Amino acid sequence: MYDSLFMTNAIHTDDEMLRHIQMGFLRLSTAGRAIQDAVQWSPAWSSDALEKALDEMLAVPGSTVAEVFRALWMLLSASNAALDTEMGNFICEVVGTCFRRNRSDYMKSSHDWMQEELKKRPTAAQAYLALICLPEPLAVLSRDDILSALEGSDFFPDAGRMLSFSQPSEPPLGHKYEAVSEHEQRYCSCNRRYTGAMT
């Protein structure tokens, strides 16, 4: 399903880096091969294939977990991807795998760009990525933007419950470390939701 794709010596700009990372996602395709047109993209993956793909994405010069999320954010827009059960599960798997395998990188990442993008009428799939990806204090701060984009979808009730915390406040110092365990719990909850194991 997945073969190596990167010629990292050909990457000179941030745009090229993000495009290479997007190509990694495009190779995880129901077509069973790499596709060039994002509009045709529908993800298909195994755990091994996804781990290999993410390892190669993070091997691109200048790449970080934040850049992987940024590239996926852009691809979700370019492909006009519908937020169905399969896409929701894929987003959970991407985020969960990044947290498990690259925890220290996540802890150092800035998510300010995603909060800004949420103010620009994101797609439902992008909003779901933010719901799963953002540290809890930042997700709460972006609660209205996330729920607005998810309104009317099957994901809206779960999102409302996941964001039903106290009123938004400034994230406390050191929140990134605390957010890792919170996200692991959120990821597990999300994963159970789409494998039918949630009670």
C-alpha positions in Angstrom: 0.0 0.0 0.0 2.8 2.4 0.8 6.3 2.8 -0.7 9.0 5.3 0.0 8.5 8.6 -1.7 10.9 11.3 -0.6 13.9 12.8 -2.4 14.8 15.1 0.5 17.7 16.7 -1.3 15.1 18.4 -3.6 13.4 20.3 -0.8 14.4 23.9 -0.4 11.4 25.8 0.8 8.6 25.4 3.4 6.1 25.0 0.6 8.1 22.2 -0.9 8.3 20.5 2.5 4.5 20.7 3.0 3.9 19.4 -0.5 6.1 16.4 0.2 4.3 15.7 3.4 1.0 15.9 1.6 2.3 13.4 -1.0 2.9 11.0 1.9 -0.8 11.3 2.9 -1.9 10.9 -0.8 0.0 7.6 -1.0 -2.3 6.3 1.8 -5.1 6.0 -0.7 -8.0 3.7 -1.5 -6.6 3.7 -5.0 -3.8 1.4 -3.7 -1.2 3.7 -5.2 0.0 7.3 -5.1 -2.4 9.8 -6.6 -1.6 13.3 -7.8 -5.0 14.9 -7.5 -6.1 15.7 -3.9 -9.8 15.8 -5.0 -9.6 12.1 -5.6 -8.1 11.3 -2.2 -9.8 8.9 0.1 -7.5 7.5 2.8 -6.8 3.8 3.3 -4.1 2.6 5.7 -2.8 0.0 8.0 -1.0 0.8 11.3 2.3 -0.3 9.8 1.8 1.8 6.6 0.8 4.8 8.6 3.8 4.6 11.0 6.1 4.3 8.0 4.5 7.2 6.2 4.7 9.4 9.3 8.3 8.4 9.9 9.2 9.5 6.4 7.2 12.7 6.7 9.2 13.6 9.8 12.4 12.8 8.1 11.9 15.6 5.6 14.3 18.5 6.5 12.6 21.0 8.7 9.6 18.8 9.4 8.0 18.6 12.8 4.7 17.1 14.1 3.2 20.6 13.8 4.1 20.6 10.1 2.6 17.2 9.6 -0.7 18.5 11.1 -0.4 21.6 8.9 0.1 19.6 5.8 -2.9 17.4 6.7 -5.0 20.5 7.4 -4.2 21.9 3.9 -5.0 18.5 2.3 -8.3 18.3 4.0 -9.2 21.6 2.4 -7.8 20.9 -1.0 -9.5 17.5 -1.2 -12.8 18.9 0.2 -12.8 15.7 2.2 -16.1 14.7 3.8 -16.0 14.0 7.5 -17.4 10.5 7.5 -16.6 7.6 9.9 -13.6 6.6 7.8 -12.1 10.0 7.7 -12.7 10.5 11.4 -11.0 7.3 12.2 -8.0 8.3 10.0 -7.6 11.6 11.7 -7.7 9.9 15.1 -5.0 7.4 13.9 -2.8 10.1 12.6 -3.0 12.2 15.7 -2.7 9.2 18.1 0.3 7.8 16.2 2.1 11.2 16.3 1.5 11.5 20.1 2.7 8.0 20.8 5.8 8.1 18.7 6.8 11.8 18.8 5.7 13.0 22.2 8.6 15.4 22.9 8.1 17.0 19.4 4.4 17.5 20.2 5.2 19.1 23.5 7.5 21.7 21.9 5.0 22.5 19.1 3.1 25.7 18.7 -0.6 25.3 17.7 -1.3 29.0 17.3 -1.6 28.7 13.6 -4.4 26.2 13.9 -6.3 28.4 16.3 -6.0 31.2 13.7 -7.2 28.9 10.9 -10.2 27.9 12.9 -11.5 31.5 12.7 -11.6 31.2 8.8 -14.6 28.9 8.4 -12.8 25.6 8.4 -14.3 22.4 6.9 -15.8 19.9 9.2 -12.8 17.6 8.7 -10.4 20.4 9.6 -12.5 21.2 12.7 -12.4 17.6 13.8 -8.6 17.5 13.4 -8.4 20.5 15.7 -10.7 18.9 18.2 -8.5 15.8 18.4 -5.1 17.6 18.0 -5.3 20.8 20.1 -4.2 20.6 23.7 -7.3 20.8 25.9 -6.9 24.4 27.0 -6.5 25.6 23.4 -9.4 23.4 22.2 -11.7 25.0 24.8 -10.6 28.5 23.7 -11.6 27.5 20.1 -14.8 25.8 21.2 -17.2 28.0 19.3 -15.2 27.8 16.1 -14.9 24.0 16.3 -18.6 23.4 17.1 -19.8 25.8 14.5 -17.9 23.8 11.8 -19.2 20.5 13.1 -22.8 21.5 13.6 -25.1 19.2 11.7 -22.6 16.4 11.5 -22.7 13.0 13.3 -19.6 14.3 15.2 -21.3 17.3 16.8 -22.7 15.5 19.9 -19.3 13.9 20.8 -17.5 17.2 20.2 -19.9 19.0 22.5 -19.2 16.5 25.2 -15.5 16.6 24.7 -15.5 20.4 25.0 -17.9 20.7 27.9 -15.3 21.9 30.3 -15.1 25.1 32.4 -15.2 28.5 30.8 -12.2 29.2 28.6 -9.3 30.8 30.3 -5.6 31.4 29.6 -3.7 28.1 29.4 -1.6 27.6 32.5 2.2 27.5 32.3 3.3 24.0 31.5 -0.1 23.0 30.0 1.7 21.2 27.1 3.0 18.5 29.3 -0.4 18.0 31.0 -2.1 18.0 27.6 -0.3 14.8 26.5 -2.1 12.6 29.0 -5.4 14.4 28.3 -5.0 13.8 24.6 -4.2 10.2 25.1 -7.5 9.9 27.0 -9.3 11.9 24.3 -7.7 9.8 21.5 -8.7 6.5 23.3 -12.3 7.9 23.6 -12.3 8.9 20.0 -11.0 5.5 18.9 -13.6 3.6 20.9 -16.3 5.8 19.3 -15.4 4.7 15.8 -14.8 1.0 16.6 -18.1 0.7 18.3 -16.6 0.0 21.7 -17.8 3.0 23.5 -20.5 2.3 26.1 
